[in-house]
Amino acid sequence: MEAIYKVDGATIQTSAFAGGPWDPKLQHGAAPSSLICWAVEQLPSPVPMRVARLTVDLMRPVPVAPLTIETEILREGKKIQLASVRLLADGKEVVRATALRIRKQETALPVEHPFPPLDLPPPEQGGDAMGGAMSQTPFLSGLEMRNVRGAFNTPGPASIWYRASRPIVEGAPISPLMRAAITADFCNGTSAFLSFKHWTFINADLTISLAREPVGEWILLDAETWAGPDLIGIAAARLADRHGYFGRAVQSILFEKRA
């Protein structure tokens, strides 16, 4: 399968498969979010570290077009590292992200269950979640989705397993962190309570917090959306793999009625 991105130094070529649900000429938020994860994981660190928190701010719509990537270490230490990643299109900043990495230290904790066990069916027991208007989204052509509670186009909270099959960066595997970011960006669509036909509910950001590193290719998103009276809300979710829950994701949402 054709990769979403081809990276040559600081220059990135983008394929049409990055297109999102609102406009095929604009990237699905999961695409740049996973690219940022890849960039962070390329950065050196003084000791073994992993990402504990990733925050992605979508400054402008990201076009399906060439991008420039910039990385910077904002804080370097033996216990924590704070990194910054910027994506620019035609010289304009379109995405700004920060990643907090914390020192890894393998130690057995004096508790029996340090993270909650999985309480929903595995992907093999789920139904095909693809369908409706969302099935026409270019980025979704590289995903498998299995719903185990609720579904797309069914208002209310839902739980869906996601598996990315299309390569994100040409020549590079999709890391567990990248898979978590791809899945997390679907909070607003997974748990939508308004009609996609009549409303848009675009996320302005994405924050992921990870208690541990995810394992495997399938990531579960157990999501719900809350909305205020001013057309602003949040979509939030628990993230899990086959071994149990490992993190949480939150998006800030802007609701707008289609013309």
C-alpha positions in Angstrom: 0.0 0.0 0.0 1.2 3.5 -0.8 2.4 5.4 2.3 0.8 8.6 3.5 4.1 10.4 3.7 7.5 10.4 2.1 10.1 12.1 4.3 13.3 13.6 2.9 15.1 15.5 5.6 12.8 18.3 6.6 10.7 18.0 3.5 7.6 15.8 3.5 5.5 14.8 0.4 1.9 13.9 1.2 -0.3 11.4 -0.7 -4.0 11.8 -1.4 -4.7 9.1 1.2 -4.2 11.7 4.0 -7.5 13.3 3.1 -10.1 13.7 5.8 -13.9 13.7 6.1 -14.6 17.4 5.9 -12.7 18.1 2.7 -10.5 15.6 0.7 -8.0 18.4 0.1 -7.4 18.7 3.8 -5.7 16.1 5.9 -7.4 13.9 8.5 -6.1 14.9 11.9 -4.9 11.3 12.5 -2.3 11.6 9.7 -0.2 14.6 11.0 -0.7 13.4 14.6 0.9 10.0 13.7 3.6 11.8 11.7 4.5 13.8 14.7 4.8 10.6 16.8 7.2 9.2 14.3 9.3 12.4 14.4 9.4 12.4 18.2 10.5 8.8 18.3 13.5 9.7 16.0 14.8 12.2 18.6 17.8 11.1 20.8 17.5 11.1 24.5 20.2 10.9 27.2 18.6 7.8 28.8 15.8 5.4 27.5 12.6 7.3 27.5 9.0 7.0 26.2 6.2 9.5 25.5 3.9 10.0 28.6 1.9 12.9 27.1 1.5 14.2 23.6 -0.4 17.4 22.8 -1.2 18.4 19.2 -2.6 21.8 18.4 -4.1 22.2 14.9 -3.3 25.8 14.1 -4.8 25.8 10.7 -6.4 23.2 8.4 -3.5 20.9 7.1 -3.6 20.7 3.3 -2.9 17.6 1.3 0.4 19.1 0.1 4.1 19.2 0.8 5.0 20.0 4.4 8.1 21.1 6.2 8.9 19.6 9.6 10.8 21.2 12.4 11.8 19.5 15.8 13.4 21.1 18.9 14.3 19.9 22.4 12.8 22.4 24.8 13.9 20.7 28.0 16.6 18.1 28.3 17.1 16.1 31.5 17.9 12.7 32.9 14.3 12.1 34.0 12.2 14.1 31.5 12.5 15.5 28.0 10.1 18.0 26.5 10.2 18.1 22.7 8.5 20.4 20.1 7.4 19.5 16.6 6.1 21.9 14.0 4.5 21.2 10.6 4.5 24.0 8.1 2.7 24.3 4.7 4.0 26.9 2.3 5.8 28.5 5.1 2.8 28.8 7.4 2.6 26.8 10.7 -0.3 24.4 10.5 0.4 22.1 13.4 2.3 22.6 16.7 2.9 19.7 19.1 4.8 19.0 22.3 5.7 15.6 23.6 6.7 14.9 27.2 9.0 11.9 27.4 9.9 10.3 30.8 12.7 8.0 31.8 11.9 4.3 31.5 12.7 2.2 34.5 11.4 -1.4 34.6 10.3 -2.2 38.1 7.6 -4.5 39.4 5.0 -2.5 41.4 3.5 -3.8 44.7 0.0 -3.9 43.3 -1.8 -6.8 41.5 -3.5 -4.7 38.7 -1.6 -1.5 37.9 -3.9 -0.7 35.0 -7.6 -1.7 34.4 -8.2 -5.0 32.5 -10.1 -5.0 29.3 -13.9 -5.1 29.9 -15.1 -5.0 26.3 -15.0 -7.7 23.5 -11.8 -8.1 21.4 -11.9 -6.9 17.7 -12.7 -10.4 16.4 -16.1 -10.2 18.1 -16.9 -6.8 16.8 -18.9 -5.7 13.7 -17.5 -3.9 10.7 -17.6 -0.2 11.7 -17.0 1.2 8.3 -20.0 2.6 6.4 -21.9 5.7 5.5 -20.3 9.0 4.6 -17.2 8.1 6.6 -16.4 5.2 4.3 -15.6 7.7 1.5 -12.8 9.3 3.6 -9.4 8.7 1.9 -7.6 8.2 5.2 -10.0 5.5 6.3 -9.1 3.3 3.3 -6.0 2.3 5.3 -7.9 1.4 8.5 -9.8 -1.6 9.8 -12.5 -0.8 12.4 -14.6 -3.1 14.5 -17.3 -1.8 16.8 -18.0 -3.6 20.1 -20.4 -1.0 21.6 -22.4 1.6 19.6 -21.3 2.5 16.1 -20.5 5.3 13.7 -23.7 7.1 12.6 -25.4 5.9 15.8 -25.6 8.8 18.2 -23.9 8.5 21.6 -20.9 6.9 23.2 -19.2 4.1 21.3 -16.3 1.7 21.6 -14.4 0.8 18.4 -11.2 -1.1 17.7 -8.9 0.5 15.1 -6.0 -1.1 13.2 -3.9 1.0 10.8 -2.7 -1.0 7.8 -1.5 1.7 5.4 2.1 2.8 6.1 2.3 6.3 7.5 6.0 7.1 6.7 7.4 5.3 3.7 10.0 2.7 4.8 9.1 2.9 8.5 6.9 0.6 10.6 3.8 2.0 12.4 4.9 2.1 16.0 2.5 1.5 18.9 2.6 5.2 19.8 1.6 6.1 16.2 -1.3 3.6 16.4 -2.5 5.1 19.6 -2.4 8.6 18.1 -4.3 7.5 15.0 -7.0 5.9 17.1 -7.2 8.8 19.6 -8.0 11.3 16.8 -11.3 9.5 16.1 -12.8 10.5 19.5 -15.2 13.0 18.0 -16.3 10.8 15.1 -16.6 7.6 17.2 -18.8 9.3 19.9 -20.7 11.8 17.8 -24.3 12.6 18.9 -25.1 15.0 16.0 -25.7 14.1 12.3 -22.6 14.1 10.1 -24.9 15.2 7.3 -26.2 18.3 9.1 -23.3 19.2 11.5 -19.5 19.4 11.6 -17.7 18.7 14.8 -14.1 19.5 14.2 -11.4 19.0 16.8 -9.0 21.9 17.4 -6.5 19.7 19.3 -5.6 16.3 20.6 -4.0 15.3 23.9 -3.0 11.7 24.7 -1.7 10.6 28.1 -0.1 7.1 28.4 0.3 5.2 31.6 2.2 2.5 29.7 3.2 1.8 26.1 0.5 0.1 24.0 1.1 -3.4 22.6 0.0 -4.9 19.3 -1.7 -3.5 16.2 -5.3 -3.2 17.4 -6.2 -0.2 19.6 -9.6 0.3 21.3 -11.2 3.7 21.6 -14.0 3.8 24.3 -15.3 7.3 23.6 -18.0 9.8 24.6 -18.7 13.5 23.7 -19.9 16.3 26.0 -21.2 19.6 24.6 -21.8 23.0 26.2 -24.5 25.5 25.2 -22.0 27.6 23.3 -21.3 25.0 20.6 -18.0 24.0 22.3 -17.4 20.6 23.8 -15.0 17.8 24.4 -14.6 14.3 23.1 -12.8 12.0 25.5 -11.9 8.3 25.5 -10.1 5.5 27.2 -7.5 3.8 25.1 -6.8 0.0 25.4 -5.1 -2.9 23.7 -5.7 -6.6 24.2 -4.0 -6.5 27.6 -6.1 -3.7 29.1 -6.4 0.1 29.3 -3.2 2.1 28.9 -4.2 5.7 28.3 -6.7 8.5 27.8 -7.4 11.0 25.0 -9.2 14.3 24.9 -10.1 16.7 22.1 -11.6 20.2 22.2 -14.5 20.3 19.7 -16.2 23.1 17.7 -19.7 22.3 16.6 -21.1 24.1 13.5 -24.3 23.6 11.5 -23.7 23.0 7.8 -25.0 25.7 5.5 
